[in-house]
Each structure stands twice: as C-alpha cells, then as structure tokens.
Amino acid sequence: MRFTFIPILLLMLLGSCIDEFKTDVPSVSGVLVVEARLSNNNDFTEVLLSRSLNINGNRRPVEVLNANVKIIDNLNNQYQMQQAGETGRYWFKSNPPQLIQDNSYQLHIQLDNGEEFLSKSVIYNAPIEIGEINIDFVLDEAVISSEAIMVPFLDFNENFEVQTNEHDTLYFYHDYEGIYAFQAPYQGSDACYPDGTRDPSQLFEVICYKFGERDIPSNVNYVVNNSSSDLNLLHIRPGYEFLIGYSMQIRRHRISQSFFEYMTNLKKQANYGGSIFDIPPFRVEGNVENVSNPSAPALGFFSVESVNYSNRIFIDRNDINGPIYENTTAAKCVNTLYDDSASEENLYRPAAPCCDCRIEPGSSDQKPEVWPN
C-alpha cells in the first residue's frame, strides 16, 4: 500500500504549487536617484540627479534640474557644484576640492522645492600604485547568437604586493581608456565611389586613431593588505578597438568598503535568474538620506574615490590568438549593393563614415605620440 500512497502524496504536493503567486510590489516611481562620485581627479567627479520611473513605463529618465549641490568636508568647508547646461549633471567647472587622506566628505542636495538630502560621511583614501601587469590570452565561454561558444579573452593580472599602515582590506574597481587604430568597414571598396569621382583604393592604407574608454564600476574587487596575491584587474573580450591595435592604460579606482558592498549587492540583483537557488530580490540601500522626509531616502550612492593609472600597454592584433567579435560599426554599414535579390530601387551605398575613417567623429589619421613605431 505504501508504494501507491507516496506517489499520490507527491502529486497532491505538486498540485498545490500551481496556484498563481501574487505579490504587492510598491511603486518607486518619482524617487530621487543619485549617482555621485568625488575623486582626486576632477574628470571623474560628477553628480547625476534624476527621478525613478515605473518598471512598466517606457519614458526616458527625468533629469532633476536647478538643484543646489555641494560637497561638505569634516572641517565644514563647503564646495559648490555647478549644473552642466540644461541637464541633471553637476560638476566642478573649476577649483575642485583637494582631497586629503583620512578627511571625510558628504554630499548635500537641496531641490528647487526645498527638499533636502544628505549623504553619510565617506573617508577619502589615497591611491594605490598599479604594479607590474601580466597579460594572458585565455579561452572563456561567451554567448553568441544564443549559442555558448569558447572565445578569446584578455586577462590583465597584477602581482599585488602593498604594505601600508591602513585597514586590513583594500577595495577597488578597475576600468581602462586608450587610443585605438581602426579603418572604416568599406574603406577602399568600390561600393563607396562607383561613379569614378574618386579611386577608393587610395584609402586602403589610411589608418585612423580614436580615443575610447570603458567605465566598469561593477568590476569591483578587494585585496587583503600586507599580503601578496595575483589580482585580476580586467577580463576583456576584445572587440573592434583591438582589430588593429590598442594603446591603453588601466585605471584603478580605490573605493570605500561601503561602496564595494553596495556594488556587490547590485551585481547580485543584476544576475538574478529566477531559479529556486537564487537569493530573493531585495532593495539595495544607498547612503543618501532624505533630511526632509527620513522615511523616503534617495536611491543611489555617493562614493569618494582616488584614481591612478597604469603604465601604457600596447595590444597588437597579431597578439590575439582567435577571432574578435563583430565590429558594431560594421553592422550599421551593411549595404545591398551586391545583393542579386535586391531590386534596383532598394540598392543603397554605405554612408560616408563607412567609407572613410577620417569622417568618423573624434578620429584622426595623425598617429599619436603614444603609438609605438
């Protein structure tokens, strides 16, 4: 009898799981969103203010204008920020504060309706130098056209060995910037100049250079102080910037433990897949409080960071053993000029930037001084 009872019991339990689960998710539309960082390099200092939107809405974020935004240090020095045009971005156009080791800083915001917000105090820590970097070419899994395949990645690893009198653990995130060489996807093709007004072959040898950067604040990691370890700074799937060569520098942003924990929790939420083994969704708490209404804090975070740069690294295309993923520019330049199935009226030619790299905004055919001979 027990052999029939157990399956019936299981069916009853499974049947009880098919009822629809409903939850009352409170709306967070209209909440102030703060994305702010204060850095020893003014290029990275900015405060972005906007309003949150309903998850079912398809509007663009509403930028918050005409706010009074300032930085206050632990000595009560106040530094006024300026609004950048008609946007929700605020910055120091000139005379940014000179950050001092172990001093603390707060962000103060007053909206045009009188509502006030104040961040928790965040201590500034001086930058940590980037040591010798080793580059490894590894194969790793990536999803391409809904199929998981093995593709080449670049691993940038540092032999990290720092001795300081500071906290036991140091927190960072790393990103990079640099100048890359490229050619337009249809450069030198007779698809660009079919009427003979110009010989496209003259452009075969033209190479252009352009500045690019990748800001990756979610790429957080940490290292225990007064110890040696191999620290992975970046794990990059090389894209179109590496088709010819890339002269790059890695940027190290030293951050607080609280910002590290905030970004770690955001990553957990972003990677939530809905399986029974995933952690349940939760609200990620920031550090900006609503002084006028403490029960309605802002979303987001005010981070105080220090940044420094690695020595320049040059990656040549010939050093990458494997394919480079599709040039996003090329995807926009596809034409049907040689498509036999296209009707005469549907034939079209590539746009000018697809034929001549010098037309691409921000590019130049003058080799930069940092480029190797």
Order of alpha helices (4+ residues) and beta strands (2+ residues): alpha-beta-beta-beta-beta-beta-beta-beta-beta-beta-beta-beta-beta-beta-beta-beta-beta-beta-alpha-beta-beta-beta-alpha-beta
